[in-house]
Amino acid sequence: MEPLDSLASIYPESRFSRDAAFQAAFESDGLTVFRAKPRAVVIPESAEEVIQTIRWCHEHAVPFVARGSGTSLSGGSLPVADGIVIALNRLNRILKIDPVERIAVVEPGVVNQHVSDAAASEGLYYAPDPSSQSICTIGGNLAFNSGGAHCLKYGMTSNHVIGCKAVLATGEVVTMGGESLETVGPDFTGLFVGSEGLFGVAIEITLRLLPKPEQFHTVLVGYDSLQAAGDAVSAVIDSGLLPGALEIMDALSIEAAEAAVACGYPPGAAAVLIVELEGPREKIEQERQQLDEILTSTEPFAQRVAVDEADRLFIWKGRKSAFSAVGRLSPDFLVQDGVVPRSRLGEALVRIQQLSAEANIRVANVFHAGDGNLHPLIMFDGSQPGALHRAEELAAKLSRLCIEMGGSITGEHGVGMEKRDFLPEMFDEPTIRMMHRIREAMDPKVIANPGKMFPGKEAPALSKVGLHPLEKAGVISRE
Amino acid sequence: MLHEIKPEQHPPLGQEMADAISTCVHCGFCLAACPTYKELGQEADSPRGRIVLMKEVLEGNLELESALPHIDPCLGCLACEPACPSGVPYRDLISPFRAQSESKRQRSLSQRLTRWMTQFTLPYPKRFRLAAKTGKLAKPLSFLLPRSMRVMLDLLPPRLPKQQDWKENYPAIGNQRARVALLTGCAQSVLDPDINTATIEVLNRNGVEVVVPKNQGCCGALSWHVGNLPQARQFASQNVHAFPEDVDAIVTNAAGCGSGMHEYHLILKGTADEAKAESFRHRVQDVASFLMQLGDLKTPPDLGRTRRIAYHDACHLANAQGVRAEPRNLLRMIPGVELREINDAHLCCGSAGTYNIDQPEIAASLGKQKASNVIATAAEVVATGNIGCMTQLSNHLTKQESGIQVQHTMQVLRDAYLASETE
């Protein structure tokens, strides 16, 4: 019997596929420059099926990638060529909402937004809000320690996952953390969160829920220059205010968002800043006056306060659709995710503009200004010879810029396939060795999402110059 | 998304299809909006997955037969379009793709028979009326028929309304403010001819003269949306010649027809009527949208009682034509109307042209969910703007033993105008 047949025997026919259509549909995620065809796709409907699948992979040393909605912007859920894709979409049950303990226990395929929807009647919500929250799944959020606009105040996914049951790449089922914020020993849950699927697959995740803020105060501010918007961010933070979110979009991304959702941002703005205060009514009443004064001192040319919840969501809609909306301005683009110290934001923006001008490549900027997380969107037309290569060169320069400035190559999208070359530039050798040892403790056969995060021998380093060795070998292909 | 499609190899709409694919950035936002993704829960049955599959087929990297099991369940509801931040015109891809794959695909005998039956009867009111009457007689024998044909029989109403014919001209009542031509539709004119009568009445009362062109035919949407390009072309061509130039708008009252007529430029591309189609489609407008644009409408009398009305968005009105607020505003104009929103309003009811017949399981599941959500509004009436949705809603509301009445927005409005004269 072919080994794959024994994997197939775990599933009914409709949920195991080595069909060409499935291989094509699953060949990439939110980063389409990388594509790889899996050997088979399985669609488990129970944790038990996930466990059996991983045990099978371990036994036969076949690599696997777990995948939720495939929205990764770093190629994190790109299939391993000839490996297994475990599509977790149907593990989408919310197992428990406990309004007293303020926790939710969910399966990995639950959509981020659905957690908040389910908790809404209890006056609770799940705080991390990636722009793709309407479709991205908690499993993927956990694997990549996803952020979102409101992570400035509330922290990233890792601050909201308090426990998890996972199948390690060895097939062992382990429990980390629990329903309490207090844990014994090191923060193993924290170690698992953001491990990019290299340790195994979470099958049951315990999330912290927060009471919905009583009041929001959302202001949309237009500036004549990107620098002025950046300075305004510093002014707000320096005043001691901690808004729920502080977001900046530049002219190009405003143009894109406007085309996509007609979000009514101030016409002619070189940059807009979205500031959102949230909390108890009395506190917000006080803080909004303070914010008004600060914003007035930054000399904006336009300012608008959301009049009601619908208006507030409308302002956010522009911001949240910005990435994909750039598809209207350019046939292809690369989303970057670097971080710089917030105090050097203005400087970083100027450098990005210079690098963009030098390379003669348009770059739109959308960023979580409050925590210095930049999202330059490098636009190119992939049908032009060499265009992707030039865009990747610019991306490399932007990543190095962030490292030089004392920041990070990734804020919330993860290293994935895209930025793995830069990991050794951020960490010294002993640190990288430690990471490898930890990984091997969880996955001795290196079968869980191999090829991601580390430039390693299991999949040769991604070259920014010329063809990737796997491409030369015809194993993966880039469009 | 990058592709290696050679548009010239896929005439006449290769360029349109390639452009739609280029616009997709594979972000996955469409997954949240897609009813079939919700039902089937797998990437290949999502808009994003289907775009990749169609791309692969057009590039020659995937066999058509491998892609079809995932392309066929697409409702064509276009819920993915408003959900798409990049603005992928999915309609420019799905219908042309279906049209060009039709000649290359294998269909079973029963599939071919069902397709032939629907396409030979539905678009022709006389044949449809006859078939519907025959079908009714055949109901007791339905267990002998293939599944898809049984579904067809199930959809037939217990009795057909009396046949109605319309005059060529209905003058405005009072001061004439506009002049429009009305598409009377095919299946609708048999299943519920009163919708046209109500539409004419509402327009007339608001100072609009209505002409009903004699030589008009089916709009062609049914044929176009299932990939029968030759038949769609024949109907579209007939209509671009049948409708007069000297009207303010070509008014439709069936969402599917309106959306199909907005796509005449695609249907007629590469034919002698190409240029005519381009100007024609811009003159097509749904009656609700036309009325709101006309403005200064007559307010129906206040009868001093409240009426709870739920409004159901027909996909081909809301998604395909962007008409959402207009019908709601028309209903709100009626004194005493309490408008109720339906949960999961963005989900298709499963009617979608002949989808009921082609994909009965998904259609039934969606219909059931929609009916439950309508019932949860505790409305007395559910109003909508498409005959297909009306049939599906009635069918599933009846199955759940609900007494909620299904009406076209124009029927609700007409009844409100007439109420003053009868009471």
Interface residues (C-beta under 8 A of the other chain):
Chain A: D19 A20 A21 F22 A24 A25 F26 E27 S28 D29 G30 T32 I43 S69 G70 T71 A87 N89 R90 N92 V111 Q113 S132 S134 I135 C136 A259 A260 V261 S321 A322 F323 S324 A325 V326 G327 R328 P331 D332 F333 G382 S383 E479
Chain B: M1 L2 H3 S22 T23 C24 V25 H26 C27 G28 F29 L31 A32 G41 Q42 E43 A44 G49 V52 L53 E56 N61 L62 E63 S66 A67 P69 H70 C84 P85 S86 G87
